[in-house]
């Protein structure tokens, strides 16, 4: 059967995993990818130190806004196309193909697998944006979706629906395509677990040259800077919560301390690897989050079903209008929220996609895409529908801080909502711990991804190399806070989002390459009469 795959097999090329690698000081690195990535990171830090962070932020924000306004249709139609392609894959004959081959079995239980992919892909969005985003839409904090009248019942339904639209099937379909492409070409075609491998059907041996180096370097930088930005902003958010709950006034020193703690725990986790570290933390995290959700449901039981029905109706009724970029009366809202979100999801896709690929061997294409797209979306709908609906009800009924003043500090919206619940301080403390654990799981899974890329696609990089990248991520976040605080972090965020434009083209090419690979696999199954024994 392998002969049918021959033109895609690593054995038929001049490239061998690790041929360009150097083993030194306990590292096993791909010369070009590791060296250039590390050099660009150092150059960036020096440039930011030398420049005024506020000026850098303004310049990069101008570029980001220009890209978002001029390429809004391109971003949105690309996301729509990727979603449709993903749904077709699920029900097509290719959906029977098993990642890793017909006899492959899953490396992880279904619950552990779902916990890991969800922890890596969502993180603190559940807690932070699950409350802040629908409340912002409902109160017209920065525009309203589809120009709905704020503070009305219609605004509540649309606010909840638009929030799930941004965190639902569109984004997860895009993560799923990247993850499936990486997993398929690694486990089925025996190519290195690296972004370059996905494009071998299109570019051939050039994928192992500078064309592939560039793809991998961009993936490393997008992953590292995206994680560092989230860690830095998350440290500020966690610090705000700590100050609010405990009545403290910690500033920069407290934020840096949060980064140090998260980084140290992440280092310990990446040393243990996926089974010993990431999986255990992810399982613990999801149990922790589930317990919090059950408590919130219990104390707000009378209104839960109305919140969930409003969320589901708002999502289903408005998914098509929200997906159409043309003729919109809410263009400024669409640019500030939807197009920005799609650019941010795209910039995170190398990291989340590669991590999901690493833990997904043994699933069929259909099972994989169905689980990756719909399970996180359902969990998100339940969580954000309940938390966001409760916050909106507090605003509408003039309850507490949110009812009196709306959103005054977006990082404290969650804690203002908790103030009106029984044991508000206790669940605030639990939520702060949950936020930090989410950051740890995102950090260590991202570090493992960077390890793999900079090691030429190897999935088991040496321990010193794992420690290096986990530490660098924390160091970048700390440096950005130390140098310019929020201005520096937002400059970094704008830079990462800007890379989403060229990477969208990469994603569309990835779909073409995946089609070529799946066709060759399916043809080989048919010729060998294997397709007849594949379970439906």
Buried (B, 14 or more C-beta within 10 A) or exposed (E): EEEBBEEBBBEEBEBEBBEBBEEEEEBBBBEBBBBBBBEBBEEBBEEBEEBEBBEBBBBBBEEBBEBBEEBBEBBBBBBBBBBEBBBEBBEBBBBBBBBBBBEBEBBBEEEBBBBBBBBBBBBBBBBBBBBBBBBBBBBBBEBBBBEBEBBEEEBBBBBBBBBBBBBBBBBBBBBBBBBBBBBBBBBBBBBBBBBBBBBBBEBEEEBBEEEBBBBBBBBBBBBBBBBBBBBBBBBBBBBBBBBBBEEEEBEBEBBBBBBEBBBBBBBBBBBBBBEEBBBBBBBBBBEBBEEBBEBBBEBBEEEBEEBBBBBBBBBEEBBEBBBEBEEBEBBEBBBBBBBBBBBBBBBBBBBBBBBBBBBBBBBBBBBBBBBBBBBBBBBBBBBBBBBBBBBBBBBBEEBBBBBEEBBEEBBBBBBBBBBBBEEBEEBBBBBBBBBBBBBBBBBBBBBBBBBBBBBBBBBEBBBEBBBBBBBBBBBBBBBBBBBBBBBBBBBBBBBBBBBBBEBBEBBBBBBEBBBEBBEBBBEBBEEEEBBEEBEE
